[in-house]
Amino acid sequence: MRQDPPRADVIQARHDFFDLGAAPTGLVPGAILRSWQRCAARGFDSHERPRLEPGLASELRELKERNERLIRLSRPELESLTREAAASGGIVILTDGAGFVLDALGDPAFAGKAANVALRPGVPWSEATAGTNAIGAALVERRAVQVRGPEHYFEPHRILSCAAAPILDPYGALVGALDLTGQAALPHDRALTLVRSCVDQIEHRMFAEAFPKAEVIRLHSDPERLGVAQEGVLVFEGSRLVAANRHGLKLMGLDWNALGARSFGDLFDGGPKGEGELSLLRSRDGRDFHARLRRAPAATPGGGPKAPPAPAPYPVSAPQPRRASGPVFDAQTERDLARAARLVDGDVPVLIQGETGSGKEVFAREVHRLSRRADRPFVAVNCAALPEGLIEAELFGYEEGAFTGARRAGSKGLMREADGGVLFLDEIGDMPLALQARLLRAVQERTVTPLGGGKPHPIDVRLVSATHRDLKTMTEAGEFRPDLYYRIAQYGFALPAFRALADRAGALAALWENVAQDGRTLAPATLARLAAYDWPGNHREAVGAMRAMAALSEPGERIGPELLPAAIRDVTPAPAAPVPPEGLEGLARAAMRAAIEAADGNVAEAARRLGVSRSTLYRRAVPGGPRRRRLDG
């Protein structure tokens, strides 16, 4: 493909900067100019090819081990962006906070070209090593940056167009960057929007597993934005602000320096209502925010934690965060979630079966969230993704010097990391036979012995496994140990394929309710095509498609079929499934009413299952229901 000529302003800027030594003010974005100036100060020659080489395989393994949590929390966004990148002829890249590439996925043809300029795992793409590029600039600037073609410092990188955003942890520290890179010859107008949206989701997810002993306030000026990635999150310990997301800081007019320096009383006039209740919080400058509170566990007079309360009846009705972008489960699956939580609390191993993308990991995380171990670790292991030679070390840990490339201090292993909580073995049907015997012994004896010797360590874990394969058939064929199968499959749940849902259109409408923001709606023709598509990738594919449509649209836009991915756009809608006269709103209302019916008329329980507020459910699904009431904090 012929590369389009670079923009005249960039050519002029390069001439001014590199040939004349003048600052090309106004010809390139400020972030680009500042990056050029930093690179020039390092003595870089723009005509050279930078020396970017990956480290040893053992160093890459250690790099990924150090960043396991970031990789795990980023997995849904990597998968959705990878589909977008593959369709547009590009790649998606995840790095650590220093700019080292952890993963690069997408179009295989372009990935080969990208590898020629060292865009591959293990290679550092910080500004100090790779010159001006989106990853390096985003990490330095601490904000989203796009670098197109000749805006790159080094000439060999002019084939790339990159958009990247930094990933910040709840304390404001840089932990990584997410990048979407394609050919400079092609337009990439939406790349920056997509990357920003995905980073919002990753940073939002960081709060789900953290701060069990702190008070967490989720707030926004719009109550419908509570529970989505753009809500503000503020974390208080002893009334002191200790963590936040950038949306929370922006809403309050603060920066990261406020952490540790501001108190609840500095920020708000009055306090929120009880835990989980929708409240109005008034800031000291007179602005009102809708908010929900999760309180820290109370302490005894002696300073220790209060004894745990008596077990709640099932299904658990304590306030829980909504599944903002995961599968919308049908009524039967919601009932299965409650049963599975009871089984986990009773130390009964659970096996989840379902097609790829049907929501097995989301189901497992929901089980953990609903169980009495919700404040303890949830450790997920993808048995299909770990190399056979490493999975034993990953699961059981190892002592110093156990094998070539082992970390100097050894490793605890994932089973010990899950001690006291839930261990999720995803795609266990792909676990090598030789390792199955050792896993069986560890599960039965409740002890783990690390590689390289050392004493056995007792563990207390609840086991949840998942697979897309037929383990029963595999045991009969000798491909899976029957003794392990009967140990892990003491109770099983089957997740339905998306195409098998009785009300696919209603499920899609409810899913859009979770994904959509800023008044975006689906035109009836768009929903009809979505409902007619078979969804071979199940919920994961549906979520990815909807996120893409949300990212490609504008606030308040009625989204037509032209924004659908090509495979869905070309589907002929089925005439047997017409959209009701009231359109998407009618489908959403029908889905809400079905949830109320499935909950035996319990509106609070139906709202919890759908991940919406009771007031929303009353307003939209209950005939003559009360209007939304103003709740004063």
Summary of the structure (lengths in Angstrom):
residues: 633
radius of gyration: 25.7
end to end distance: 60.5
largest distance: 76.1
contacts: 2047
relative contact order: 0.08
helix: 41%
strand: 17%
